[in-house]
């Protein structure tokens, strides 16, 4: 539990101060390591609220990373159940 809290705080620092691509890599790794990492979805929503601008190519959508992270977490949890080496 302590490891998950420290990882969430480290991910918050990543969202606020590090480049976006590094935050995406950290979120993917943490979602693989922890059972259901909803913190990534919430922190990507925070990222969109703080730094998000409407995307011109996406019809003015603002919450792009939030939507992609939510769908990605759902897909990753589905695929983790299908893997033989991942505990259920």
NUGU-490419 format. One record per residue (C-alpha): x negated, y negated, z. Coordinates in nm, 3 decimals, padded with zeros to 5 digits, always signed. Example, Ala and Ser with C-alpha at 12.3 -4.5 7.8 and 13.67 -1.06 7.14 Angstrom:
SITE       xx       yy       zz
SITE  -01.230  +00.450  +00.780
SITE  -01.367  +00.106  +00.714
END
This chain:
SITE       xx       yy       zz
SITE  +00.000  +00.000  +00.000
SITE  -00.285  -00.234  +00.082
SITE  -00.449  -00.153  -00.252
SITE  -00.129  -00.243  -00.438
SITE  -00.098  -00.576  -00.253
SITE  -00.462  -00.663  -00.325
SITE  -00.416  -00.563  -00.689
SITE  -00.108  -00.784  -00.714
SITE  -00.295  -01.079  -00.567
SITE  -00.584  -01.020  -00.804
SITE  -00.340  -01.004  -01.093
SITE  -00.185  -01.333  -00.979
SITE  -00.531  -01.493  -00.988
SITE  -00.578  -01.343  -01.334
SITE  -00.250  -01.493  -01.457
SITE  -00.336  -01.837  -01.321
SITE  -00.706  -01.870  -01.405
SITE  -00.822  -01.610  -01.659
SITE  -00.749  -01.582  -02.032
SITE  -00.422  -01.422  -02.131
SITE  -00.582  -01.121  -02.301
SITE  -00.762  -01.028  -01.979
SITE  -00.433  -01.042  -01.788
SITE  -00.273  -00.811  -02.043
SITE  -00.555  -00.558  -02.006
SITE  -00.532  -00.573  -01.626
SITE  -00.155  -00.532  -01.635
SITE  -00.183  -00.228  -01.860
SITE  -00.443  -00.069  -01.634
SITE  -00.245  -00.139  -01.318
SITE  +00.074  -00.007  -01.476
SITE  -00.111  +00.315  -01.554
SITE  -00.256  +00.343  -01.204
SITE  +00.048  +00.251  -00.991
SITE  +00.384  +00.426  -01.013
SITE  +00.609  +00.138  -01.128
SITE  +00.426  -00.193  -01.150
SITE  +00.714  -00.443  -01.159
SITE  +00.474  -00.708  -01.032
SITE  +00.337  -00.738  -01.385
SITE  +00.679  -00.823  -01.524
SITE  +00.742  -01.083  -01.253
SITE  +00.399  -01.240  -01.294
SITE  +00.432  -01.252  -01.672
SITE  +00.761  -01.435  -01.615
SITE  +00.569  -01.678  -01.393
SITE  +00.312  -01.715  -01.671
SITE  +00.587  -01.793  -01.922
SITE  +00.746  -02.044  -01.688
SITE  +00.415  -02.221  -01.627
SITE  +00.241  -02.200  -01.963
SITE  +00.499  -02.082  -02.217
SITE  +00.596  -02.289  -02.516
SITE  +00.863  -02.199  -02.771
SITE  +00.719  -01.988  -03.051
SITE  +00.796  -02.128  -03.393
SITE  +00.775  -01.791  -03.566
SITE  +01.004  -01.623  -03.315
SITE  +01.305  -01.849  -03.341
SITE  +01.204  -02.068  -03.047
SITE  +01.177  -01.784  -02.795
SITE  +00.996  -01.896  -02.480
SITE  +00.981  -01.582  -02.264
SITE  +00.778  -01.372  -02.505
SITE  +00.524  -01.215  -02.267
SITE  +00.797  -01.148  -02.010
SITE  +01.009  -00.961  -02.264
SITE  +00.715  -00.765  -02.405
SITE  +00.590  -00.672  -02.056
SITE  +00.934  -00.552  -01.945
SITE  +00.978  -00.338  -02.256
SITE  +00.619  -00.218  -02.232
SITE  +00.661  -00.114  -01.868
SITE  +00.975  +00.082  -01.948
SITE  +00.803  +00.255  -02.241
SITE  +00.489  +00.326  -02.037
SITE  +00.689  +00.481  -01.755
SITE  +00.868  +00.701  -02.009
SITE  +00.540  +00.816  -02.161
SITE  +00.380  +00.875  -01.821
SITE  +00.649  +01.135  -01.750
SITE  +00.559  +01.313  -02.074
SITE  +00.186  +01.337  -01.999
SITE  +00.069  +01.667  -01.852
SITE  -00.213  +01.526  -01.640
SITE  -00.011  +01.247  -01.481
SITE  +00.162  +01.347  -01.153
SITE  +00.539  +01.320  -01.160
END
